[in-house]
Each structure stands twice: as C-alpha cells, then as structure tokens.
Amino acid sequence: MYQAKKEKLYISDLIHDPAMPYPAYYTLSTSLHQNEMLHAALMALHSFDLSDYQKAKNHQEIFNMLHSGSFPIFKEKYVSDILATK
C-alpha cells in the first residue's frame, strides 16, 4: 500500500525565539507542510499569541468547526479518525 511522504516542519524555521519550544518539529504531509494557515496557527501556539482565537461554547461547536476543514492541524489525523468512528 502506498504511504504518503511526510516532512518535518521545524518550529525554529517559523519563529526565531519560541515561547514554547516543544515539540521542536511536526511531521506533516507535503500539502500540510506548505499550508500557510497551519503555519499561522503553529506560530500563534508557540508564541502564546492567542488573541485572535475564541473559546467554543460547547463540544458540538468544536466538532462543527473541525468538520468544516478550517483547522488543518487536526484535519489530517484527528477528524478522519473521529468521523470514521461515527
């Protein structure tokens, strides 16, 4: 069976001095490695700049947002696993 190629995206390539250096890299598919929305999310996470993000009101809102495909950091692994179990 064909397995998609994975690439490492190092946090040090995105942010010079991250507030949270762990994990040092993410292993991503080629398409996610080039996804600018994912880069922005990782930069916000590792610099603790979460001012543009809002808290979900309930668990259903979280799953609706993940299912929409707007969050590539979860899309590849977690959403496909969640939807497969339904």
Sequence and secondary structure as in RCSB ss.txt:
>XXXX:A:sequence
MYQAKKEKLYISDLIHDPAMPYPAYYTLSTSLHQNEMLHAALMALHSFDLSDYQKAKNHQEIFNMLHSGSFPIFK
EKYVSDILATK
>XXXX:A:secstr
     EEEEEHHHH SS S   SSEEEEEHHHHT HHHHHHHHHHHHT  TT    SSHHHHHHHHHTT  HHHI
IIIIHHHHHH 
